[in-house]
Amino acid sequence: MKKRWAPGHWETSGGACFVGESSYQAVLKKVKEKSGHDVTGCPHKLSLTYRRNNPDEGDNYFVDIYLFVKDFNEDEVKLQEEETCDFKLATLEKIKAIGEEGKFLHYNSIKAV
């Protein structure tokens, strides 16, 4: 997979809710699709909610960011190859460094998490 938009940058996985689906239900589905992990029943919390406004692009949406706690090994991660090209386990300090380098998309929106 070659990333056409912002190659060489890191970002969190995303997705949309279907009508009648909660953001929690959607994130359970997306985590499973993109990483192969079922986080149903894992300790979790809604860490951040915000609205992203892009009036020039007509791309306005709400974002809910969840934190899940689950022990796993890297070899258990099964990426959805059509949409995900890599993953990285990182400390908070490393994430901050990537964000400050300008290599983490939307970092300024989520750095409070």
N, C-alpha and C positions, 0 to 999 in steps of 0.2 A: 504494500500500500504506500502510495506517495501522497503526502499531505499537500494539497493544493493551496490551502489558505494558511498563512503564517507558518511555513515550514521551519523546522528547527526550534519551535516554541513548545512549551508545555502548557497543558490546560486540563481542567477537570472534565470528566465525561458528563454528558448531558442528555436530555431527552425531554419529551413532552408528555403531558397527561392526556388520556382519552376522556371524552365526556363522561362524567359520573365517577371518574377515578380520582382518588386523593393524591396529593403529591407523594405521600408516604408509599402508597401502593405503586405508583409509577417508579419511584426510586428503587424499591425492592426488585421490580422487573428489570430495570436498567442495569443495576449492579450485577444481577445474574447474567444478563445478556452480554455485557461488556467484559466481565471478569471471570465468569463461571462460578462465582460464589453466591450461595444462598444465605442472605443475612436476616431472613425471617426469624424472629424470636431473639435476635442478638440485642444486647443493650444498645440503646440509641437515644439521640436527642436531635431536635431541630435546632441547629446552631445559628442559622442566619436566614432571614427572609428579606428580599429587597426587590424593587422594581427597576428594571433596566430600561432606560428611555433612549432611543435612537431616532429622534424625529426625522432626521435627514434620510435615514435608511428605511423608515417605516417599520422598524424591527423592535417593537416594544414588548416586553414580557416580564413575568415575575420569576424570581429565582428562589428556591428553597434549598438550603444546604444542610444535609444531615451528617451527623457523626455516628458511625457504628463501631462497636468494639468486638473484634473477633481475632483469635489467634489463627494464623495460617502460615504455610511455607510458600516461598516464592514459586516453587515448582507446581503448586496447586492452582496458580492463576492461569486461566485459559482465555486468552484475549479473543474478542470478536474481530477477526482479521479484516472484515470489510470496513470497520469504523475505528479500530484502535491499532496503532502501530507499535506501541511500546508502553511500558509502565516503569515507575521508579518508586521505591520506598525511600522516604527522605525524612530527616529530622526537621523540626520546626525551623532550626537555624538554616538548614540547606534550602528549605522552601523560601524563606525570606531572602536568601542570597540570590536565588534564581529570579524571584520577583523584582528585586532591586536591579538586577542586570537587564530587566525588561524582557526576559525570556519566558515569563509565566503569564499567559493571557488572562486578562480580567483580574490580575492580582490585587490591584487597588480596590476592587469591589469586594473581595473576600478576605483581605488581610486581617480584618477584625476577628475572624473566626479563630 
